Amino acid sequence: MAVIYLGIVMLLMTQADAQLFDPSLNATGVELHVGDTIVIPFSLLIPESYQGVLSMVGRSSDPNIGKVEVPWAAAPEGTRWNDSIRVKGIFLGRTDIEVDVLNDNDGIIAREKLMVTVTRPERVIDTLFTVSVATLVSILYINFGCAMDWSVCRETLSRPIGPLIGGVCQFLLMPLLAFGIGRVLFPDNPEMQIGIFFTGISPSGGASNIWTVLLEGNLNLSIAMTSLSTLASFATMPFWIFTLGKYIFDSGNLVVPYKRIAYIAVGLVLPLGVGYFIQKKFPRLSSVMVRIMKPFSVVLILFIVTFAIFTNLYLFELFSFQIVLSGMGLPWLGFICGWLAMMICRQPRADVRAIAIETGIQNTGIAIFLLRFSLKQPAADLTTVIPVACSMMTPLPLGILWLIKVVVNRRKKKYVPSMEKLQSDVPLATTPSVISD
């Protein structure tokens, strides 16, 4: 158990006929790891003029994150009370420790507060996870640059109704939905609000193209929307982070990581440019990378989510009704809103499926990447649970629809041969009947 000694000096002073208690802390906040304990010595001078006993009471605003133990025994008169309080880290997060000095009538004569931040100790596997995510996301964006088919984009944009509806749903509706869900489900938890908000502002995921194929949507429209949303996200993500996102950061007394977000944006533009350069200068290499893009996108998402769960099993301790509901609410409402918008505009069914899928499926790998690299601990760890929950809940309705489609198609295949056999068994009247008088 790691023990860190911090000094607290509490002075009891006399002024006229009353005593002035002036406790002070050497730090406004302390940080410790899960399972560690901080021992904080204090010294309280008790003047001879004071008559009575003193005691101390400590409490934590969230005992599930940190606990405090204080000595309750009083000190003799006219001496210095030397002792210590102990603060133990229980789980990730922040909590306020409050220490009260009481007189013999249990009246509070002094109070001091301390912000305690509990984090996880950095492990080798955490560094490996962070480096691997950064590497794989960079490779994915190189593949995006190689796969950018401007002819398909131009053809799709020549009929702009579908892309326009998809853009409004993706870049306007989803961030607002994410912000609203966060405020409703986590009114007092800014970390979780940031987690779902970063998920909502992420571009559509590569898995959307695969689900579009499985559910017989317009693949060209899906590919074009994925490409366009990836490009547009370089502008839309900073816009939302520095507007509504700043409101969330301010409400939680968190600092907006401007520099880190700028570095991330530049770090994603560079591999995209490299991919586009490969497409123009090395077309054979580009075609090979395009062929592996779709399976690689799926592998990337599965890897990030699986690795995130494996290295951060504490995430399951955070799973609550609100977490599960947010993981379902954001993608499922996205599916519904995209579908309704396309149906209201009377678009073809294949286009309706494509835009509905594109709206609901977010690139949770990018969301985890943003959270891990832009936030400090413990916020980076705590917020990861939201995109993980979304990635687990997103495929459920799509998988059910796909199974229904498979069953219906199989029944149709069985029905058609049976009808053909029935028609072959029924004799057809090929010659007219003659009725004689």
N, C-alpha and C positions, 0 to 999 in steps of 0.2 A: 504494500500500500504506500503510495507516494504521499509524503507529508510536506506541506509547504507552510512556512511560518510567516505570518503577516502580523504586524503590530497594530494593536488598538490601544489608544490611551484615553481613558475616561477619567475626567477630573471632576471632583465634587468640591465646589467652592462655596464660601459663605459671603453673603452680601446683606448688610443690615441684620435683620432678624430672620431672613430666609436663606435657604441654600440654593445656589445656582449650579445646576448639573449641566455640564457641557461635554457630552460625549463626541468624539470625532474618530473617523476612520482614516487610515493612511491611503486607502484606495476607494474609489467609487464603485469598482467592480472587480471581481476576481474570476479566473477561468480555471477549470479543473476537468480531468477526464472522468469518464464513467467508472465508478468503483473507487476513485481516489477520495481522500479526505484532506481537507485543509484545517489545520489547527491554528487558531487565531488567538494569541495571548492578549490579555488586557490587564490594565492596572487602574484601579479606581481608588482614589484618595478620599478617605472619609475623615472630615475634621472632627475634633473632639466635641464641638458644639452640637453636632448632630445627635439627637436622641431617637433611637428606634433601630429597626433592622432594615436591611436592603436585600432584595432578591432580584433575580433576572429571569425573563421569559423570552424565548425565541420561537419564531414561527416562520414557515416558508409559504409563499403564495401558491406554490404547486409542489406538494410533498412527493409527487411522482417523479419530479426532476431532481430536486435536492432537499435534503433534510438538515436540520440544525439541532445541535445539542448544547445546552447552556448549563452552567452550574446554578443551582437554585439556592444553595446555602448562603446565609448572610455572613458578613464579615464583622469582626468585633469593632467597637467604636475607636476612633482615633488612630486607626491603622490603615495600611494600604491593602486593598483587596486584589490580590494577584491570582489570576486563574486564566482560563481559556475557553473559547467556544469552538465547537467542531462542526464543520460543514462537509457533508458527504454528497458526492454526485451519484444520482440514481439512474437517470436516463437523459437522453439528448434534449437540449432546450435551454430556456432561460427562466429563472425564477428570482423573486425578490425575497431576501432574508431580512426579517425585521427583529430587532433586539430591543426589549423594553427593560428599563430599570424601575423597580417598584419599591414603594415605601412599605411600612408595616401595615398600612391600610389597603394595600394592593392598588394604590394609586400610581399612575404612570408619571414619573418625574423626569424621565429622559428616554429618548427613542433614537435609534439609528437604523438606517437601511443600507443594504448592500446588494448590488446586482450580481448574481452568480450565473455564469455561463458554463454549461456542461457539454463537452465534446467527446468524440471518440479519439483514442490514440491513433496516430497515423501508422498504417501497416504497409508492408511491401505490396500486398495484394491490392491495396487501394491505389498506390502509385501505378501499378501495372494496369489496373482498370482504367484509370484516367488517361494514361499514355495510349492504350489500345483503342479507346473510344476516339481520341483525337486523330489517331492514324487512320482508323477505318472510315470516319466521317470525311476526312480529306480525300481518301481514295474514292469514296462514293461521289463526292462533288467533282472529282476528275472525270468519273464515268458520266455524270450529268453533262459536263461540258462536251464529252465525246458524243453523247446521244442527242444533243440538241438538234432536232430536225426542223429547221426554219421553214421548210416547204409545208410540212404538216401544220405548223403554227399559223402560217399565212393562210392556208386553206381553211383552217378552223376559224380564224378570225374574220374570214370573208363572210361567214354567217355568225355575226357577233352576239346573237341573243343568248345562246348557251354559255359561252365564255363570260359574257357580261353578268349573267345571273350567278354563275359560279364564282366570279371574282367578288361580287357583293357579299355572297354567303361566306366565302373564305376569309376575306380581309376585313369585313365590317361586322357581320353577324357573329361569327365564332369568337372574336375577341370580346365583344359585348356580352355574349352568353357566358363566356368563361369568367368575366369580371362579376356578372350578376350571381352566378352559381357560387363563386368564392365568397361574396359578401353575405349571401343567404346561409350557406352551410357552415362557414367559418368566420362569423362576425368578429371574434376576438382572437383570431389566429392569423396574423399577416403572413407567416411563412407558408401556410397552406394556400392562402389566397394567391401568393406569388407562384406557387407550384402549378395551380390550375390555370392561372393567367398565362404563364409562359407556354403551357401546353396549347392553349387556345390560339396564341399568335403564331405558332409554328406552321410551316407550310404543310401541304398535304403529303402523305407518305407514299413511298414507292409501292407499298402493298395495295394501294387503291387501284393500280393498274391490273393487278392479279385478280382482285375481287370483281373488277369490272368485266374481265373476261369470263369468270366463273358464272356471273349473273347476267351474261349476255347484254352488256351495255356497250356504248359507243367507245371503242378502245382509242381511236384517234383523238376524240375529244378528251378522254381521260389523260392520255399522254401529253397532249398540248396543255391541259390545265395544270398537270404536275410540273411541267417545265416552266410555265409562266408563273405559277405560284412560288416556285423555288427562286426565280429571278426577282420577283416582286417582294419577296420576304426580306431582301437586303434593305429595302426602304420601309416596309410595313412594320417589321419587328422593332427597329429602333423608335419608330413613331409611337407605337403603342406603349413601349416600355417607358418612354420619357413623358408620356401624357397620363393615361390611366395608371400605368405601372408606378409612376412617381407618387401618385396618390396613395397606393398601397404601401410603398416603401416609407412614406412620411407617417402614415398612420401607425406603423409598427416601429417607428424610430430607427429605421434601417437606412443605410446610405446607398443611394443609387450608384451602381458600379459603372460609371460612364466609360472609364478607360478600358475596363475589361470587355465591355460590350463592343466598344470600337475595335479592339484587337480581334475579337471573335468575328466581327463582320469582315474585316480585312483578311483574316485567316481563312474564311470560306470563299471569298472572292478569288483569291489566288489559285486554289486548286481548280475552280471553275474555269478560270482563264487558261490554265495549263491544259485542261481537257479540250477546250475549244481550239487551242493551238495544235494539239495532236490531231484533232479532226481535220484541220486544214492541211497540215504538213505531212502527216503520217496516216493516211486513210485506212491502210490495212490494219495497223495497230488499233485505230479507232473502232473499226468494225468488230474486232475481237473483243474489245472492252464493252462495246454496246451489247454484244451477245451475252456477256456475263452480268450485265447491269441488273436485270430483273431478279435473278436468283441471288445476286450479291446483296441487293437491297433488302430482300427478305431475311437473308442470313444476318445482315448487319443489325436489323431491328431485333431479331430473336437473340442475337449475341448480346447486344447491349442490355436488353431487358433481363435475360437469364443471368448474365454476369452481375448486373446490378442487384438482382435478388440474392444470388449466391454470396456476393461479397458484403451484402447489407441485409442479413437476415432479420435485423432489427425492424425492417420495414413492416413485417407482419405484426409486430407489436403495435404499430401505428394504425393498422387497419381497423377502422371503426365503421359504424353505419354511415357516417358522413363521408368517409373516404370512398367507400364502395359506391354510395349514391352519386358522388361527383364523378367517379370513374365511369359510371353508366350514363350519367346525365349529359355530359359534354358531347361525347360522340353520338349518342342516340338522338339527342335533340338536333344535332347537326344533320344526321340522316333525314330526320323528319322535315326540318326547315328547308333543306335542299330539294327534297322531293316535292314539298308543297309549292315552293317558288317556281319550279319547272312545270308543275301541273297547272298552276294558275296561268302561266304564260303559254300553255298548250303546246309544249315541246314534244318531239317524238319520244316514245317510250325508252328507246335505247339511250337517248341523251338524258332523260330523266334519271335513269339508273346511274349513269356515269357521274352526273353532277351531285346526286345525293351521296354517292360513295365518296367522291372527292371532298365534299364538305365535311362529312363525319370523321374521316380518317385523318388524324394528325400525325406528323412525323415525330413520334415520341422520342426517337433517338436524338433528334436535334434538340428537343426540349430538355432531355437529361444532360446533353452536352452543354447547353446554355446555363443550366442551373449549376452544374458542377464547376464550370470555369468562371462564372460571373459572381457567385455568392461565396461568402466566407462561411466557415463552420460556426455553429451547427446548422445554419440555414441551408447550406448546400446538401447536407444529408437529409434533413427533415423534408425538404420540398420534393425530393426525388420520388417519394411515395405516390404523388399524384399522377405523373406520367406513367409510372409502372401500373397503377390501377387502371388508367385509361387503356393502356395496351392490352391488359387482360380482359377488359369488358367490351372493347370495340368489336372483336370478331363474333361475339355471341349472336346478335341478330342476323348478321350476314351469313354465318354458318347455318343457322336455322332456315333462312330463306334458300340457301343453296341445297340443303337436304330436301326441302319441299320440292324444289325444282327438279332434282334428280328423281324423286319418287313419281312426280307427275309425268315426267318424260318417259320413264319406264312403263308406266301404265298406258301411256299413249302408244308406245311401241307394241305392247301386248294387244291393245285394242285394234290397231290397224290390221294385223294379220288375221285376227278373228273375224273382222268385218269382211276381208277379202275372201276368206274361206266360206263365210255365210253366203256371200253373193255368188260364189262358184257352185254352191250346192243347190241354189234356187234356179229351176229351169226358166229360161227366158222365152217369151213368145216371139219367135222370129217370123212366123207367117200369119197372115190374118185368117181368122175363122170365117167359114162360109156358112151362112144360114140359109137353108133351102125352104122354099114355101111348102 
